[in-house]
Amino acid sequence: MSELEAQQRATLARLEKFSRFTDSSIRIPFTSTTIGAEAVIGLVPVVGDVAGLVLACYVLIEAQRTGASKNVKLRMLRNMAIDFFGGLLPVVGDGFDAVFKANTRNTRLLKNYLEEQLSVEPPPPPFPWKTVIGLSLLFALITGGLTLIF
């Protein structure tokens, strides 16, 4: 495993922990539903939603560090905007925050992008024609010289 690949896998591991904490770390009793710290913070009107947006920026910053494509980062920004503006809605916004899980979506986007990049094999090196021709000529000269000597 290359150093770059190891760094990317470590980044993904950190982001998955972060996403689990912000989006699904708290299980609602007697249900299979989970919410995260971001949904709890979002209960504070406006300030909680701004804090959630600031937290969501962490995934975007990591995407920038790992060299994610512009398309991936734009999709992340879209998810962040949907989460932020959806959370601002009176009454239903808190429920929306609990269900939308933008950080998990963004982590998955980055994970898919990085796995796609890691799965692309570099092109094979070109065939060493010059070396083969040079060695063939050297072999021919040695063989010809030995033939003349013996």
C-alpha angles and dihedrals in degrees: 000000000000123000091248092052091048091051092049092049090049090050091051091049090052092047093049090053090046093049092048090051096047098038112025114009098112120066115208107232118256092011138080090232120115131194130186141223091269091062090050092048088047090065088080103084116250095334091065092050092049089050089051090052091051090050091050090056089071092071090048091050090051089049089054091049093051092050099248116181123263090248092056092048092048090052089050091051089050091053090048092050092048090050093047098046093039089053091053092063111109116251098348095052094081091052090047090053090053094050106036098059098191095180092056090048092049093047089052090050091053092044092052091047094050094045089051090051092048093049093056107096117216113249115268116260115263117267110268097240094159091054093048092048092045093050091045091053091047091050090048091051093048092046092047092047092049090048091054093047096049 
